[in-house]
Amino acid sequence: MNADNVVIDAGIPSPADLRAVLGHFATGVAVIAAHDGTRPMGFTCQSVVSVSLDPPYVSFCPAKSSTSWPLLRRTGTLCINILAEDQREVCGRFAVSGGDKFAGVEWSPGANGAPALHGALAQIEASVAVEHDAGDHTVVLARISGLRATEGARPLLYYRGGFGGFAG
């Protein structure tokens, strides 16, 4: 074994062990956004996954420490903006708490009123259907009501604690 290998003994892995091993799974990066009738809100999320084609469901997992998710949850309608490779700055802006995350970010209301970010690789409009307690996160199941995608752009990826693109 080389020095880069992580070996987990039997038992419950530590959060550091989980990050070290699960970080080897590259994920896309999204901004989950909503509008409360007064202002747009959003947060960065990399735990978006397709759940069901019929009926159409998607899932994502906000941290319980998130100050944004409780505000978005109240609206009931969301736009999951899948970020393109050139939107690393947008990702960083929505990953921090507080401030006006939408300042300088171009967006338009989607069919459900939630913010669709300009330049995003894809948008998934959805409504919150079910939430499930899952340790330090919440699993959100959302029913899809609309979809859009941009051909030719490349995704922003998160891998082993860093951001990059897809060269394939």
C-alpha positions in Angstrom: 0.0 0.0 0.0 1.3 3.5 -0.8 0.9 6.5 1.5 -2.2 7.8 -0.3 -4.3 4.8 0.7 -6.7 5.2 3.6 -7.3 2.1 5.6 -10.3 2.0 7.9 -10.3 -0.7 10.6 -13.6 -2.4 11.7 -15.8 -0.1 13.6 -17.4 3.3 13.0 -15.3 5.5 10.7 -14.5 9.0 11.8 -15.7 12.1 9.9 -12.2 12.6 8.6 -12.1 8.9 7.4 -15.4 9.4 5.6 -14.2 12.6 3.9 -11.0 10.9 2.8 -12.7 7.9 1.3 -16.0 9.3 0.0 -14.1 12.3 -1.5 -12.9 9.9 -4.2 -16.4 10.0 -5.6 -16.6 12.9 -8.0 -19.8 14.8 -7.9 -21.4 17.7 -9.8 -22.0 21.0 -8.1 -25.4 22.7 -7.9 -26.9 25.8 -6.5 -30.3 25.1 -4.9 -32.4 28.3 -5.2 -35.8 29.6 -4.3 -37.6 32.9 -4.1 -39.8 33.9 -1.2 -41.7 36.6 -3.1 -39.3 39.3 -1.7 -35.8 38.0 -2.5 -33.9 35.1 -4.1 -32.1 32.7 -1.8 -29.7 29.8 -2.4 -26.9 27.5 -1.3 -24.2 25.3 -2.9 -24.9 21.6 -2.8 -23.0 18.6 -4.3 -25.3 15.8 -3.0 -27.8 16.0 -5.8 -29.0 12.6 -7.2 -31.7 11.4 -9.5 -34.1 9.2 -7.6 -37.0 8.2 -9.9 -38.0 8.7 -13.5 -41.7 7.8 -13.0 -42.8 9.7 -11.1 -39.9 12.2 -11.5 -38.0 12.8 -8.3 -34.6 14.2 -7.4 -32.9 14.3 -4.0 -30.3 16.5 -2.3 -28.9 16.7 1.2 -28.5 20.1 3.0 -26.5 20.2 6.2 -28.6 20.7 9.4 -26.3 23.6 10.2 -27.4 25.4 7.0 -29.0 28.7 7.6 -30.3 28.9 4.0 -32.2 25.6 3.8 -34.9 26.5 6.4 -35.7 29.6 4.3 -35.8 27.8 1.0 -37.9 25.0 2.5 -40.7 27.5 3.4 -41.1 28.4 -0.3 -41.8 24.8 -1.3 -40.5 25.4 -4.9 -36.9 25.2 -6.0 -34.6 25.4 -8.9 -31.6 23.1 -8.8 -29.0 24.8 -11.0 -26.3 22.4 -12.1 -23.1 24.5 -12.4 -20.9 24.7 -15.5 -17.1 24.4 -15.3 -16.7 28.2 -15.6 -19.0 28.9 -12.6 -16.5 28.2 -9.8 -16.9 31.7 -8.5 -20.7 31.3 -8.3 -20.1 28.1 -6.4 -18.0 29.8 -3.8 -20.4 32.7 -3.5 -23.3 30.4 -2.6 -21.2 28.2 -0.3 -20.9 30.9 2.4 -23.5 32.1 4.9 -24.9 35.6 4.9 -24.6 38.5 2.5 -26.4 38.9 -0.8 -25.3 35.8 -2.6 -27.2 36.9 -5.8 -25.3 40.3 -6.1 -23.8 40.3 -9.5 -25.3 36.9 -10.5 -27.6 36.9 -13.5 -30.8 34.9 -13.1 -34.4 34.7 -14.3 -37.4 33.3 -12.6 -38.2 29.8 -13.7 -41.7 28.6 -14.5 -42.2 27.9 -10.8 -40.7 31.3 -9.8 -37.4 29.9 -8.4 -34.2 31.5 -9.7 -32.7 29.9 -12.7 -29.0 31.0 -12.9 -27.8 32.2 -16.3 -24.9 30.1 -17.6 -25.8 27.0 -15.6 -25.4 23.7 -17.3 -28.9 22.6 -16.5 -31.9 23.6 -14.3 -34.3 21.2 -12.5 -37.4 22.9 -11.2 -39.0 20.9 -8.3 -41.2 21.1 -5.3 -40.3 19.7 -1.9 -42.2 16.4 -1.3 -40.5 14.7 1.7 -37.7 15.3 4.1 -35.9 12.7 6.1 -33.6 13.1 9.1 -30.2 11.7 8.3 -27.6 12.4 11.0 -26.0 15.8 10.5 -27.9 16.3 7.2 -31.5 16.2 5.9 -32.4 14.1 2.9 -34.8 16.1 0.7 -36.9 14.4 -1.9 -38.3 16.8 -4.5 -40.8 16.2 -7.3 -39.6 17.5 -10.7 -41.9 19.9 -12.6 -39.5 21.2 -15.2 -36.1 20.7 -16.9 -33.7 22.6 -19.1 -30.1 21.8 -20.2 -27.4 23.5 -22.2 -25.5 21.3 -24.7 -21.8 21.7 -25.2 -20.9 23.1 -21.8 -18.9 21.1 -19.3 -19.8 20.5 -15.6 -18.1 21.9 -12.5 -17.0 18.9 -10.5 -16.0 18.4 -6.9 -13.3 15.8 -6.1 -11.1 15.2 -3.1 -11.8 18.6 -1.6 -11.2 20.6 -4.8 -13.0 21.8 -7.9 -12.3 21.1 -11.5 -13.7 20.1 -14.8 -14.2 17.0 -16.9 -11.7 16.1 -19.6 -13.1 13.2 -21.5 
